[in-house]
Amino acid sequence: MAPSPVTAHRLPPTDTSGLACERNRPLARWTTLRVGGPAEWSVQVRSSAELARAVTVATERDLPWRILGGGSNVLISDAGVGGLVILNAARSVLEETVCSEELRVRVESGAPLAGLARRLARAGWAGLEWGCGIPGTVGGAIVGNAGAHGGEIKDALVGATLLDNGHERAVVVTELGYGYRTSALARSPAPLPVLAAEFRLHRAAVDECLGKIAEYERWRRAHQPREHSAGSMFKNPPGTAAGRLIDAAGLKGAEHGGAQISTRHANFFVTQPGATAADIVALIRLARRTVLERFGIQLELEISPLGRWEHDPRYVGGSN
């Protein structure tokens, strides 16, 4: 549920659900871009049960809420985020061996995807190696159908547990409406929170699994920047790549304040200390406007803008 400016709501430091809330917590350090303002209210949860309670309490109080996991695919407004931001650190992993060749893994939504991929690969379970370099959480990956190196989250996903009207609801992967970097959850104006997920992995040699991860890491070091970024800024249009279009438009290395369109990969926007969300937005508009003028292609954001904006970063129009 998208947050809106809220000033009338007041939560005690610890509400009746037993969750400790904090007011005006800076959010920049909770994102991979390292920019953005504070949360009006925030709470860190460490289990799917706590996550469900936080959402339920916020809903009962008519308080807009947002779940923030790894912060790798978001842009937080400099003005901050109204309502309640739920910092998801629910990370338990439960493994069940179905047979010698198949493993089922139930994972809470705040678990880092990269860590899960490496843990399973070291044990000789294949299917998520492509996720070794993705800095987001399992929940974010499910909502956005994260992918890399030819793999996508939907390929190994069996199903997910959602919070629906205060109750857990299990859904199978075919119910999630997956497409390229999207899902029915992402397209919904009021998406249901992901509490946990179940994956199916298959047996493979440990050396084979770790070899794939090493190969993916070499590729990332050679092709992607090491500075703070949100990953790919735009979705790839059909038949081409967003980075290729931005590069062809002559925008590699373009700067605004403390932000830059990476000189290594033009679909990555990187930040230095002192950068602001407004700097990123200025480069987003520059890239979208220039690519539209030069090639007639409208770039669509892959990241999600969160918070209060004078002009929505998803659209070319408007000024900074």
C-alpha positions in Angstrom: 0.0 0.0 0.0 1.6 3.3 -1.1 2.2 5.7 1.7 0.8 9.2 1.7 1.6 12.3 3.8 0.4 11.5 7.3 0.8 13.8 10.4 -2.1 13.0 12.6 -1.2 9.5 13.6 0.7 8.9 16.8 2.1 5.6 18.0 3.6 4.9 21.4 7.2 3.7 21.5 5.8 0.2 22.1 2.3 -0.5 21.0 -0.1 -3.2 22.2 1.4 -5.7 19.7 4.7 -5.5 21.6 6.6 -4.0 18.6 9.0 -1.1 19.3 8.3 1.8 17.0 10.7 4.6 16.2 9.8 8.1 14.9 11.7 9.9 12.1 14.3 7.1 11.5 16.6 8.0 8.6 16.1 5.5 5.8 19.1 6.2 3.6 21.3 3.5 5.3 18.5 1.0 4.7 18.8 1.3 0.9 21.6 0.4 -1.5 21.5 3.8 -3.1 22.1 5.4 0.4 19.8 8.4 -0.3 16.4 9.4 1.1 14.7 11.0 4.0 13.2 9.6 7.2 10.2 7.4 8.0 7.4 9.1 9.9 7.2 5.8 11.9 9.2 2.7 11.5 9.5 -0.7 13.2 12.0 -3.6 12.6 10.4 -7.1 12.6 12.4 -10.3 13.0 9.8 -13.0 12.2 6.9 -13.4 9.8 4.6 -13.3 12.9 6.0 -9.9 13.8 5.6 -8.7 10.2 2.0 -9.8 10.2 1.3 -8.0 13.5 2.9 -4.8 12.3 0.8 -4.8 9.2 -2.4 -5.6 11.2 -1.8 -2.9 13.8 -1.1 -0.3 11.0 -4.2 -1.4 9.1 -6.4 -1.2 12.3 -5.2 2.3 12.9 -5.7 3.4 9.3 -2.0 4.1 9.0 -0.4 3.7 5.6 2.4 1.2 5.7 5.3 0.0 3.6 7.6 -3.0 3.9 11.3 -2.3 3.2 13.6 -5.4 2.8 17.0 -5.1 1.3 16.3 -1.7 -0.1 18.0 -2.6 -3.4 15.2 -1.8 -5.8 13.8 1.4 -4.3 14.3 5.1 -4.3 13.3 6.9 -1.1 12.2 10.5 -1.4 14.3 13.2 0.3 11.0 14.3 2.0 10.8 10.8 3.6 7.9 8.3 3.8 4.7 9.0 5.6 3.0 6.4 7.8 4.7 3.2 9.0 7.8 1.7 7.3 8.2 -2.0 8.3 11.9 -3.0 8.2 11.8 -6.7 7.3 14.5 -8.8 9.0 12.4 -12.0 9.2 15.0 -14.5 7.9 14.4 -18.0 9.1 15.0 -20.9 6.7 13.5 -24.3 7.0 14.8 -27.1 4.7 13.0 -30.4 4.0 14.5 -33.1 1.8 11.7 -34.6 -0.3 14.0 -37.2 -1.8 17.7 -37.6 -2.7 17.2 -35.3 -5.8 14.8 -32.7 -4.4 14.8 -30.2 -1.6 12.0 -27.9 -0.5 13.0 -24.8 1.3 10.6 -22.5 3.3 12.1 -19.1 3.7 10.8 -16.0 5.5 10.5 -12.9 3.3 13.2 -10.8 4.9 15.9 -13.4 4.1 18.6 -12.1 1.7 18.3 -13.8 -1.6 22.1 -13.8 -2.3 22.8 -15.5 1.1 20.1 -18.1 0.4 21.5 -18.9 -3.0 25.1 -19.3 -1.6 23.9 -21.5 1.3 22.1 -23.9 -1.0 24.9 -24.0 -3.5 27.4 -25.0 -0.9 25.2 -27.9 0.0 24.8 -29.0 -3.6 21.3 -27.7 -4.3 20.8 -26.0 -7.6 18.2 -23.6 -8.9 19.0 -20.2 -7.3 22.7 -19.7 -8.2 21.8 -16.8 -10.5 20.7 -14.9 -7.3 24.1 -14.8 -5.8 24.7 -11.2 -6.7 21.2 -9.8 -6.0 21.3 -7.7 -2.8 17.5 -7.8 -2.2 15.4 -10.0 0.0 13.2 -13.0 -0.9 10.0 -11.0 -0.5 11.2 -8.2 -2.8 12.3 -10.8 -5.3 8.9 -12.5 -5.3 7.0 -9.2 -5.8 9.3 -8.1 -8.6 10.1 -11.5 -10.2 13.8 -10.7 -9.7 16.2 -12.4 -12.2 19.7 -12.5 -13.6 21.8 -14.6 -15.9 18.8 -16.2 -17.5 17.1 -17.2 -14.3 14.0 -15.7 -12.6 12.5 -16.2 -9.1 9.4 -17.9 -10.6 11.5 -20.7 -12.0 12.3 -22.2 -8.5 9.3 -20.9 -6.6 6.6 -23.3 -5.5 4.4 -20.7 -3.8 4.2 -18.0 -1.2 2.3 -17.2 2.0 0.6 -13.9 1.9 -1.2 -11.8 4.6 -4.8 -11.3 3.5 -7.1 -9.3 5.7 -5.2 -10.4 8.8 -5.0 -14.1 7.8 -2.3 -16.2 6.2 -3.2 -17.3 2.6 -1.1 -19.7 0.7 -0.8 -19.2 -3.1 1.0 -21.3 -5.8 3.3 -19.7 -8.3 0.8 -19.8 -11.1 -1.5 -17.5 -9.1 1.1 -14.7 -8.9 0.7 -13.5 -12.5 4.4 -13.3 -13.3 5.9 -11.4 -16.2 9.2 -9.7 -16.9 10.2 -8.1 -13.6 6.6 -7.9 -12.4 3.8 -9.9 -10.7 0.2 -9.5 -9.8 1.5 -8.3 -6.4 3.5 -5.6 -8.0 0.6 -4.5 -10.3 -1.9 -4.3 -7.4 -2.6 -0.9 -6.0 -2.8 -2.5 -2.5 -0.5 -5.6 -2.7 -0.7 -8.3 -0.1 2.4 -8.6 2.1 4.6 -11.6 1.5 5.3 -13.5 4.7 7.3 -16.5 3.4 8.0 -18.5 0.3 8.7 -22.1 -0.7 11.3 -23.0 -3.2 12.1 -26.3 -5.0 15.8 -27.1 -5.6 17.4 -30.0 -7.4 20.5 -31.9 -6.5 23.8 -31.0 -8.3 27.5 -31.3 -7.7 28.8 -28.7 -5.2 31.6 -27.8 -7.6 29.1 -27.2 -10.4 26.9 -24.9 -8.2 29.9 -22.9 -6.8 31.4 -22.8 -10.3 28.3 -21.1 -11.6 28.4 -18.6 -8.8 32.1 -17.8 -9.4 31.3 -17.3 -13.1 28.4 -14.9 -12.3 30.6 -13.0 -9.9 33.4 -12.6 -12.5 30.8 -11.2 -15.0 29.4 -8.7 -12.4 32.9 -7.5 -11.5 33.7 -6.9 -15.2 30.4 -5.3 -16.2 28.7 -3.7 -13.2 29.8 -0.8 -11.0 30.9 -1.3 -7.4 29.6 2.0 -6.1 26.2 2.4 -4.3 23.3 1.8 -6.7 19.8 0.3 -6.9 20.7 -2.2 -9.5 19.1 -1.8 -12.9 17.3 1.5 -13.1 15.0 0.7 -16.0 13.4 -2.4 -17.4 14.8 -3.6 -20.7 12.4 -2.7 -23.6 11.4 -5.6 -25.9 14.3 -6.4 -28.3 16.9 -4.2 -26.7 18.6 -3.2 -23.5 18.0 0.0 -21.5 21.7 0.4 -20.8 22.5 0.1 -24.5 20.0 2.9 -25.3 21.2 5.2 -22.6 24.8 4.6 -23.7 23.9 5.2 -27.4 22.2 8.5 -26.3 25.6 9.7 -25.0 24.6 9.7 -21.4 27.2 7.4 -19.8 29.0 9.4 -17.1 26.3 12.1 -16.9 26.2 13.6 -13.5 23.8 15.6 -11.3 25.0 16.6 -7.8 26.3 13.4 -6.1 24.7 11.0 -8.6 26.1 9.7 -11.9 25.0 7.4 -14.7 27.7 4.8 -14.4 30.5 4.8 -16.8 30.7 1.0 -16.6 27.0 0.2 -17.2 24.6 2.9 -18.3 21.5 1.3 -16.7 23.1 1.7 -13.2 22.9 5.0 -11.5 25.5 5.4 -8.7 25.9 7.7 -5.8 28.6 9.3 -3.8 28.4 10.8 -0.2 26.1 13.8 -0.3 23.9 12.6 -3.1 20.2 13.1 -2.8 17.1 11.4 -4.3 16.5 14.6 -6.3 19.9 14.0 -8.0 18.8 10.5 -9.0 15.4 11.8 -10.2 17.2 14.4 -12.4 19.2 11.7 -14.1 16.1 9.5 -14.5 14.3 12.3 -16.3 17.3 13.1 -18.4 17.7 9.5 -19.5 13.9 8.9 -20.2 13.6 12.2 -22.1 16.7 11.7 -24.2 16.0 8.1 -25.1 12.4 9.0 -26.0 13.6 11.9 -28.3 16.4 9.9 -29.9 14.8 6.5 -30.3 11.1 6.9 -29.7 11.3 4.4 -26.8 9.7 5.1 -23.4 11.9 3.7 -20.6 10.0 2.2 -17.7 11.4 2.2 -14.2 12.4 -1.1 -12.7 12.9 0.5 -9.3 10.0 1.7 -7.1 9.9 5.3 -5.9 8.7 5.5 -2.3 7.6 8.5 -0.2 6.4 12.0 -0.9 7.3 13.5 -4.3 6.5 16.9 -5.8 6.7 15.2 -9.2 6.4 11.5 -9.6 9.8 10.0 -10.9 7.9 7.5 -13.0 7.0 10.2 -15.5 9.1 12.4 -17.7 7.2 15.6 -17.1 7.7 18.0 -14.3 10.7 19.8 -12.8 13.0 18.9 -10.0 
